[in-house]
């Protein structure tokens, strides 16, 4: 086939052909030289029996957990962080100086 492509490429009769046209002409020459008269037919896909869908496991997996789920780990001041307004300020006043300093450092 390579020799046929080179021969067609050197022939001035085929100088205006593009790449695909040149390959088709070379293929035709090769088939004639080998005595193959008809072009190959496209292969048909055999239909196979389809597998049944996979069974869904009963146990909980990571895909069942929402991506924005909060961490279950809580700090010593978790309840204090949930408070707002006057309740927050009253809870801060009830802390000792040492606890208040640790709370403010943890923020």
Protein Blocks (a to p, Z undefined) as FASTA:
>chain_A
ZZmmmmmmmpmklmmpcfklmmmmmmmmmmmmnopabdcdddddddddddddddddfbdc
fklpcfklccfbdcfklmmmmpghjllmmmmmmpcfklmmmmmmmZZ
